[in-house]
Structures are given as structure tokens and as C-alpha cells.
Amino acid sequence: MQKTIFHQFYFEQGPEMVWKYLTDPDLLALWLMPNDFKLEVGHKFQFGTKPKYKLGFDGRIYCEVLEIKERKKLVYSWKGGMSKSSPSLDSIVTWTLIPKDEGCVLQLEHQGFIGFKNFIPFMIMNKGWMKIGKRLGTGMKTGNYE
């Protein structure tokens, strides 16, 4: 069994602005998580958040930039669990920007939720990505993040 998360968000802002929020580490930290991201294929980086030990998550997400198509597509690995050396979730996040009208559609595909061990992370992250996408849109409109 393998599951994939897929969401689409429409933003009034064009691809250039949305791309900036996906790739600038300071802006990325505002709507997603603190990080040490660099827009460079092969760059290994981390996201950090509050651990959820009861759910088998140490609060670190280990990533590597896999593909960049400037202002169109960003792909990175997403590994998490209780240790870097043996992640319980080994997945791929793909962001795709599609110009539409004066704004753009941002597609999120998060794939690699394999087996029963990833069922709970799939459920949690599916809801979480939806909230985060809405938060990104609200923040770009107002310049405020909570």
C-alpha cells in the first residue's frame, strides 16, 4: 500500500512571488518551519519543529534538493521519524507552479507513504499540508503569519 498527498492552491500572486516563498529560507520559515534551505540541487537541509515522540517523530525532517526548474518546479526528499539514519518516513515533496490568470496554481505532491507504518503520518500530514497551504496564501496577502 502506498499513498500520495496531493493538494492544489490558487494564489493571486504570480509564480515569481510564490517561488520566492518556496525557496527563500527566511520566508519559508514564516509559513512552514525553520530551515537551512538553499536553492541548489544536492543541498542537504533540515526543517525543525516540535517533537512528537509518542508518534515516533523527533522534530527533525531531513531533506535534499533533488530537482529545480526555476519558478516552475521544486523537488526535495523528506525523511523523518526518530532518527536520521533510520527514518520511518522516506518520501518526496514536489511543488509545481502553474501560471493562471494574474496569479498561479501551486500543486503539492507528497509521495512515498508506504505501508501501515506510514498511515498515521499520511493522515496527519494530509491535513497539515492543507492548513499550511492556506496559511501561505493568507500570509502573502497580508504579510502576517501566526
N, C-alpha and C positions, 0 to 999 in steps of 0.2 A: 504494500500500500504506500503510495506517495501522494502527497497533497501539495498544491501550489496556491499561494495567496495572490490574488490579482485585484487591484483597485485602479480606478481612473478618477482624476480630479481635474476640473476645469478651473483655470485661473484667468483673471482679466489681464494679468501681466503677460508680456511676451516671453518667448523662450530664453532670451538673454537674462532677464531678471530671475526667472525660476532657476536657470542653470547656476546663477551666482549663489542662490540659496542652497543648492545641492552640493556646491563644490568649494565654497569659502568656509574654512573651518570655524571661524567665529560666527558666521550666520547659521551654519549647520548646527552648531551647539545651541543656538537660540531655540530652534524648533524640534531638534531631535535629541542629541546628547553631547556632552563634552567629548572631544576627539582630538586626534593628532593627524587628521587627514591631509593629504597632499594630492593634487591632481596630476598624478604621474603613474603610468602603468608599472606594476610591480611594487609600488609603495605599500608597505605593511603598516597598518594603523589600528587603533583601538577606539571603541566607544566605551564609555564608563557610565554606570548608573547604580542605583541602589541594589545590592544583592538580594536575592530571594532564595535563601538556602533551602527552605522546605520544598521548593520547586526544582531544586538542583541547578541553580544559577548563581554564579559567584559575582555577578555585576559587571563582568568584562565581556566585550564582544570583540573578537579578533578578526580582522579583515585584511584583504589585499585587493588593490585596484587591479582588475582584470582587463577592462576594455574602456576606451574613451573615444567617443565621436562627439567632438566639440559642439555644445549646445543641442545635441540630439540624443545621446545615449551614454549612460554611465553604468558599469557593471563592477560589482565587487563581491568577494566571498564574505560570508557572515558565519562565524563559528562561535559557539557559546556552550556553556554548561558549567561544570565545576572545575575544569582545568583546561589550560591552553593545549596541553599535549594529548588530551583525550576528550575532545568536545562531544557532547551528546547531540548537538545540532551542527551539521556541516552543510551549509546552504549557500545560495547565490541570490543577491539582490540586483535587480535590473531596473533602472529608471530610464524611461523613454519619453522624450518631449516631442509633441506634435503640434505645430502651429495651427491655430484655429481662430478665424475671425481676427480680432485685435489681440487676442490672448493666446493661450495654448492649453493643450491637454497633457497632463503628466500621468503616465502609466507606471504603476509599480507592479513588478512581478517578483515574488519571493518564493523561490522553488527549492526543494530538497528536504521537505518534511517527510522522512521515510520511517515507516514502521510505527508501532504502537507507542514507542518511547517519545516520539515527536508529536503525538496527538494533542497533548495539553499545550505545549509551546505553540503549535499551529493555532489552536483556538484563541489563546491569549494574544498572540501577535497579529492575528487577523483583525481582531477588534482594535488592537493598539495602533496598527497602521492606518486604519480608517480615522481614528481620532487625531493622529499625528498629521495626516494629510489635510484635515480640516483646520488644524492649528496652524499649519504652514500658510494656508490661504488667508486666514484671518490676520496673521502676523504681517504678511506682505501688504495687506490693505491698510492696516492701522500703524504698523511699525512697532506694535506692542506684543510681547509674549508673556505668558504666565507660567 
